[in-house]
């Protein structure tokens, strides 16, 4: 891949940079600026080189990126916020950093529109993608744009690829922990790492599909409706599944063992015996890759996931973690620096691990050179 290191930057060159500033905003304030802080390496490098910088991004928690613009100002990065991207060129003539409004205000973004991509490309001399966490999407600002402008990946994107690639030739014993939901999208990862990892722990709602195919009752718990023929994994010592759980039974929340779930129960989290199983696996591993929570984190069932974050952070293993709610648990504890690498990606992390590439990577590899 062409990286920012390959780009010869001259004073005044217009660099169009795609960041992922899709952060949580409450009352116009940034709740967690992890992704913003991760962008600073590329942003400050371009500032030091005296480039003219045009920032593009998207946001979902609010319709406008203006709170992110203000947050950058408080971090000492002066920038001019431009609501209409067609005014960007005029603004960049008078300012060093121009920050454009939410890309997803334009239908062409999600449609991967060549017309919209070409309009964006016309704003810069070169394009830099430092938004790894959205690079599994075939959107105009991460995919089609590379057809119209010389394109490179930024420093954070490069770090993501370097660190996640370590899972393909891991230190051993290697433990892969996968949680969350959406079994059909995550099955390729289970299949891949059942071949390459020493242990694969499948938790959260993902485990429910295994329970169903093993003949266990899961009540009204979240589960993918399809059958995935998982019998080939039953009895494989590599596969680790929850052995107890926290369930909601009517108005009561209680802890039970696997096999004790009743028809109206809802499995909401992992139990203490499962955490003991995980602790043993974590402490015996030289490398750990973790993505996804152990329960319904967004509904307030957080403690087992937080305990898992603690135990992984305290292990002596090389630790790579990612995923939205996974990062929320880490942020809550303030232990980000205790992991070897914390990915900004959720879906992008999983897609890269499964396929060893992403649409944005392929776009830049095939894109124009000059």
N, C-alpha and C positions, 0 to 999 in steps of 0.2 A: 504493500500500500504506500501511496505517497503521503508522507507526514509533513507536519509543519516545519520540521527540520530540513526538508527538501526544498522549501520555498525561500527564494532569495527576496528579502523584503527591503525595498528602498523607501526612503522617506516620502510620505504622502500617498503610497499605494493604497487603493481602496480595497479593504478586506471585508467581505461579507461573511459573518460568522454565525453559524446556527448553534445556539446553546439550548439546553433544556431547562428553562426556568419555570416549569410547571410545578410550582410549589404551593403549599397550603397557605391561604390568606384568610385571616379572620379579623373583621373590623379594620380592614385596610392595612393590617400588619402581617409580616411574614412569620409564620409559626415555626418553620424549620428551614434554615438557609443552607442546608448541606449541599444541595446541587449548585447553589450560587457560589459557595466557597470553593467547590471543586472546579468551577470555571475560571477561577482567578489566575491559574498558572498560564493558560493560553491568553487570557485577556491582558494580563500585565506584560507578558512577553511582547505582544503586538504593540502595546503602549510604549514600551521601552525602545522598540524599533521605529517609533514615530509613524506608524501606519495610521491611516484613516480607517476607523472601525465602524461597521454597520452591523448592529446586533439584531438578529431575528430569532423569535422563539414563539411558543404558544403557552397558554395557561387554561386550565379547566375550572379551578376553584372559584375564579371570578372572571368576568368577561374581559378585563383589562390587565395589562402588564404594568400599569403605572405604579403599583406598590413595589414591584421589583426594581423599577427605575429609581424610585425614591430610596430603596434599600441600598442600591449601589452607591448612591450619592452619600449616604451615611457611612459607607465603607471607604469613602475618599475617592471614589471613581466618578468624576463629573461626566454627565452625559445628557444629551438633549433628547427628550421623548417626542416622537413624531407619530401622530395618530393615523395619518394617511401616508402609506409607504410611497406614494407617487411624489411626495414632497421630500423624500430622503436625500436626493442628490443635491438639492439646493441647501439643505441643512448641513450636509457633510462638507460643503465648501467653506462653511464658517465655523465648524466644530470638529473636534477630533473623534468624538464618539457619538453616534446617533443610535438610538434605541427605538425600533419600530414596534407598533402595536401588534396585538395578538394575531398570529398567522391564521388561526382557525376562524377568524371573522370572515375569511374568504373561502368560498366553496371549493375553489381550485386546489386548496391545500390538501384536503383529504382525498380529493379525486385524482391526485398526482398529475394535475393538469400541466401539460407542456407549455401552454400559453402563460399560466401563472408563474411557472418555474422560470420561463424566459424573462418575464418582467422582473422577477427577483434577481436573476443573474445579471441583468443590465445595470444593477446598482453598484456592482463591484468589479474590480479587475481580477480578483481571485476569490474562491470560496473555501471556507474552512468549516468542516463538520466536527464540532466538539460536543455533540448531543447523542452520545452512545445510547442513552436510555430510550430514544424514540427511533433508533435506526433499524428497528425490525419492521417499521411501517414504510410502505411504499407511498410516501407523501411527497408533494412537490418540493418542499424545502430540504428533503433528505435524499431523494431518489432522482426524480426527473431533472433537477437543477444541474446535476453533474454533466448533462449532455450539452450544456451551453457555456460553461465557464471552467477554467482550470481549477481542479478541486483537490483538497488535502484533508487529512484528519488532524484534529487538534491533540494536545498533550493528554487531556483526560481520556479521550477516546483511545489513544495509543496505550495508556496505562490499563484500561479495561481489557483490551485484547491481550496484552502481555500477561496480565494476572489470571484472567479466566482460562487462557490457553494452558496454564499450568495444570489444569485438571485433566488434560489429555495425556500427560506423562507425569503422573503424580508421585509424590513421595509416599511410601507405604509403611504401615497400613493406611489406606485411604477410605474415609467415610463420607458418603454423600447423603445429606439430609434434605428431603423434599417434603414440603407441606403445602397447605392451601387447598384450593379446589380446582375445578376444570380438568377432570381426569383425562379427557380425550386429547387435550393439548399437551399434557405432561407425560403421557405414556411413552413417547419417543425417548424422553430422558431416562425413564425407568428402564426401558429396554437397553439403552446404550450403557448406562452405568451399572446395570446388573452384570454386564460383560467385563467392565473395566475397573470397577471399584471393589474393595475388599468387603465393604458392607454398604447396603443401601437401606436407610430408614425412610419409610413412607408414612407420613402422619397427616393430621388435619382431615378434611373431608375426602382426600385422596384415598385414605385407608379404607373408607367405607365400601368402595368397590371390591377390594380384596375380601372384606368381611362377608359381603353378599355372596360372592362366588365360593366362599368357604362354607356357606350355609348358615351364617350367623344372622340373627335378628338385629336390625339397626333402627327399628321404629320409624319415626318421621324425620330422620336425619338427612342432611344434604347428601345427595349421591347422583352420579351421572347415570342416566337410565339405560345406557347401552351395556351389553356384555362384551368383555374384552378378552375372554379366554385366558385368564390369569393362572389357570391350574398349573402351567409349566413352572411357575415360581414357587408353588407350595412345597415346602420341605427343603428349599434351598437355604442353606445356612447363611448366605449373604443377605437375604431379605430380613429386615427387622420391621415389625409392625407393632402398634400400640397393644398392650396387654390388659390395660384398664383404662377407664375414661370417666370424665365428669359428664353427667347427663342432667337434663331438665325433665322432671316427671311432674306434670301439672304445675303447681306453684313452687315445688321444691327443687333444689339443685343438690345433687348427691354424687358420691363416688361409688362406682361399681366395677366389677371385673368384666372382661369380655365374656359374653355368653349369658349375661344377666340382663341385657337390654330387653325391655318390653315393647309392645306394639305401638304405644303412644309416646314413648320416650324420644328425646332429641339429644344426640351426642353433641356436646358443645366444646369439649376440651380433652386434653390428655390427662391421665391420672398419675399419682405419685410412683406407682410401680413402673410405668412407662418412662418416667424421668430417671429412675434408677437404672433402667436398661440403657437409656441414652448416655448417662454419665459413664457407665462402664465402657461403652463404645467410644465415647469422646476421649476418655483417658488412655485408651489403648491405640489411638490413631496418631499418625505422623502428619497427616493432612486432612483437613475437613472443609467441605464445600456445603454451604447451607443456604437454602432459599425457601421461604414460606413458613407460615405460622402453624402451631400445633392445634389451634382451635378457632372458634369464631371471634377473632381478635377485635374486629370492628364493633361487635356487640358487647364488648366489655370483658370477654373471657381471655385475659391477658397473662395471668400469672405463670402458667407452664412455659409459655413462649419466652417470657422475661427470664425465667430460671434457666432455660436452655441457652439464652444469650449469655448469661453469667458464666455458665459452665464452659461454654466454648471459648469465651474471652479469657478464662483462667487456665486453659489448657496450654500445653507446651507445643501443640501442633501448629503447622502453618494453616491459617484460617482465612477463608474467603467467604464472604456473606453478601446477600443482596435480597431485594424484594421489598415492596412498599411497607407492609406492616412489620416485616422483619426489621427494617431500618427504623421504624417507629419505636420498636422495643429497645433497640440499641440507643437511640436518641434519648429515650426516657431515662435510661441508666447513665447516659453521659460517658459511654465506654468505647466510643468509635475508635480511638487510638490504640485500643488493646487487640484489635484484629489486624492480621497481616494486610488485608485489603477489603475495603467496603465498596461494593459496586453501586453505582448510581442507577443501575438498570433493574427492572423486574422482569417484564416480558422479554426485553432485549437480551438480558443475561441468559434466560432460559433458551431462547432461540439460538443464541450464539453457541451455547454449550451443546445443543442438540445437533446443529448443522455446521458449526465451525466457520460460519460466515453470516452475513446479514445483507439485506437488500441495499443498504447504504454503502457497505463495503464493496459490493459488486458494482454499484453505480460508479463509484470513484475509480475502481480498477478499469472500468470500460469507458470512462469519461474522456472528455477532450483534454489534450495536453497543453495547448497554448491558444 
